[in-house]
Amino acid sequence: MGPVDYLREVWRVAGRYFILGCGVVFVLAISARWMVSPRSEPIPELTVAAYRTLMGKSGLGPLLFPLFERQCHCHVRVVTVPDGGALLTRLELDTRRGQFPIQVVLGLDQYLWSRARSYLESWDGWEPTGYQQIDSSLKMAPGFLPYDYGGLALMVDQKALSAKGLRSPRSVSDLLAPEWARTILLQDPRTATPGLTFLLFTYSVFGEKTFEFWKKLRTQWLTLAPSWDSSYSLFVKGEAPAVWSYLTSQAYHETHGEGARYRAVLFDEGQPFQVEAAALVRGSFQSAEQKKLARSFLEFLVSPEIQKLIPHTSWMMPVLPSTELPPDFLKLPQPVRKVWPDHDPETVRKVLEDWRRAVE
Amino acid sequence: MIWLAAIWSLGFWLFGVAIPLVAIFLEGSRDLTLNQFFDPVVLNVVWVTVKQVFWSVVFSGIIGLILGLCLGRVSQWGRGSRVLSIFSLPMVVPTVVAGIGWLVWIGNSGIFSRLGIHLDLAYRFEAVILAHSFYNIPWVALAVAHARRLVPESRIEALRVLGAGRWSVFVHGVWPSLRWAWATACAQVMGFCAMSFALVLVLGGGPPVQTLETEVYSRLKLGGVDWSGALICAFWELLLTLIPWGVVLFLQDREKFKISENYIDFHKKSNRVGVWATRSFLGLGVFFLFPYLGVFSVSWGPVLNLLRTPEVLQALKFSFSLSVWSSVLTILTALSALGLLFHSKVPSGVRSLLGFLFALPSGVSVIILGLGVWIAYGRWIDPFEGSPAAMVLLQVTLFFTLAMRTLWPVASSRDPRSTDVALSLGASSIRAWIEVEWPRWQGPVLVASGAVFGAVLGEVGAVSLFASEKWVSLPGLISQSMQGYRFEEAQILAGLLLTSSLVATLGAVELGSRLGGISRSP
């Protein structure tokens, strides 16, 4: 049988499946079109990496980037990653691949930044306009441009607390009281920055006794969630009366008319703080113009125009002290003390390792 | 044809499995020491995983066996096939949806709690066992039921005539025909539970309740990737998932178990149970879906508005497209692999080796495999730009063994005599295949496609590793809603995801049953 006969035979036999075959090809073609259609975006001149929440419907990103584009007459391409940790992973992988398509990273906190330093540019003597006005406690080193910050606190559901006959804790140690067993929602410090901040906060409070504290705390948490959002969703569902979150969560509930029910609790030991910053990626600039554009973006971030948007988009505090705060933010309780946990990468690694042994 | 099958299936194995695994091994082995394999922290996770797997398999195995024996009597053509369809649905319920669904019932603010029944079961080891058992009992029951249907009535009758009691009939007449189906299903349950991720994260309450898969995740999260630590966990995970599978295959091979003899008997059954028994089994099938229906307990006002938004429509279209491509390619790959495995010219030694190689993806963590793809193809695929091609590749790798095992009985029960007859009557090889073989394949292929389609729709790992703003799937949208404080929206989307998975699978299984039936691995 020659090849032509062979094909003819295939055609003759498969003829009855022709319509079915056409159907399958049609579905595949439509699917392919749906999968590739979003590719028609223009090529940007400045690429910024940010975590996904920042680009969410009510996040800062949808306001920030169009405003900047209008000002600079340029295109900003935003690459989103699932969370802050993935920003560091992104930088690591880009360095490994030897490709640097991203010029600016947005959303590194002090812990991630200290581990990402080798991938980031220091400013080489340049200083963004507005940098001087930023509170010095928020500055780490040149190259790290804080754009928002916030304290972390235990958020409690007053209604659930009274139903259980509980009183708000005043100290971290109060969380070990038997009546608090299986009532607290925490985040896994290995996978969520608020969880890591809580661990490092306890380390700054208890020192070497931290891991004894955590061994006892094992019976107290209801769940150690993989991310802040999963723990907070359980909290608002009413799964537990307390969750480790941001002080500004109270402002969020205040805005939504639930301020009396959801309150932040302050500890006598103070509250840990987290700073979010933007940084330039080392080796990513194709030209001096691109670098200039990236620098102007950093300056734009700390401009009064953007800073006033921070509270109700990122639900964090603006870094410019002159920014007028909305009323719900003015009502936030003031921490007894601001705690800046140690963010040295080696300390963080060791604390996490010891925590793992204590808890697992 | 055999060359085409060989190139396709081995090419897939090389590019989808081998190269990513080698890439990640080279990356992780740089600072790997033998002591790290026996680090108490890792061994503790291995121990918790083994304990969790053991109890999950005990409950799923025993209850599934009993249920399968009863189901085997009801699952005939016609009414019974609907029972089979319902029982095949739980396996495609997305695990994220399952986790949310369980919390709606057993959570501290759940339905039971509101009814005054305080179980205090959520966020515990027991909750994970319960969820895993519920997930896997129907799977085991289906496998047992299929095997039970293949037991020749003549054998049972002969034993009864010889005076055997119920127990003797079971031990000597039924058990030998279904033990491997049961053992294989249990081995698959072991693999599923050892690699369980979302259910453990949602219901386990965090460390110390975790699996090797969640440990891999924690070692690769928050930047500063711990490659060697993740690799060690992946090694233990592979060991836990492949050992039971290997043992079953080895013993099965030694006993020269052949499904082909029985498979011919497949179509000869008649109904043995009444309408009420069938309805009871339908009810039981729905009972195993019940926990997941909790996601529908939302206020329905915003549902329609949400479903009309461009984001949701885009995510639906993208998830649908991904599922179409992944399921078509998965089936093609599985068919190629089976064609190669069961080809008469392939020596038995090579066949065993190929069988092992093709089983390998079922024991590899999706996170490990995904990162392997990152490292291996990073020059061409930018993971953060999003890559539907990489998602499809990963999903084909993930679900390939599911499809292969589903189609295995059809491949192994091939009767070459019919084809020979067709050939000797003058049919070409293609015509002979289409006339003789395809009618046996079409039903199972459709069933397998439906199962893969439903499973891909709710798959989270591969899509989250290669997602971007441009390509957001339905599970991705759920996670975005949760991050943005929109928790009710997340639950509505979970309901939409569950409905899509169930409808797709149910449609394919029903149609497949009409065309030629469901078959399972031996």
Interface residues (C-beta under 8 A of the other chain):
Chain A: M1 Y6 E9 V10 R12 V13 A14 V24 V27 L28 I30 S31 A32 W34 M35 V36 P38 R39 E41 A49 R52 T53 M55 G56 K57 S58 G59 V78 V79 T80 V81 P82 G84 G85 A86 L87 L88 T89 R90 L91 E92 L93 R96 R97 Q99 P101 L112 R115 A116 R182 L186 D188 R190 T191 A192 T193 L196 R218 W221 L222 T223 L224 A225 P226 S227 D229 S230 Y232 S233 L234 V236 K237 G238 E239 A240 Y252 P345 R349 R356 R357 V359 E360
Chain B: P40 V41 N44 V45 L103 G107 N108 S109 D120 A122 Y123 L201 V202 G204 G205 G206 P207 P208 Q210 T214 Y217 S218 R219 L220 K221 L222 G223 G224 V225 K317 F318 F320 S321 L322 V324 W325 V328 W374 I375 G378 R379 D382 P383 F384 E385 P388 S428 I430 R431 I434 S464 A467 S468 E469 K470 W471 S479 Q480 M482 Q483 G484 Y485 F487 A490
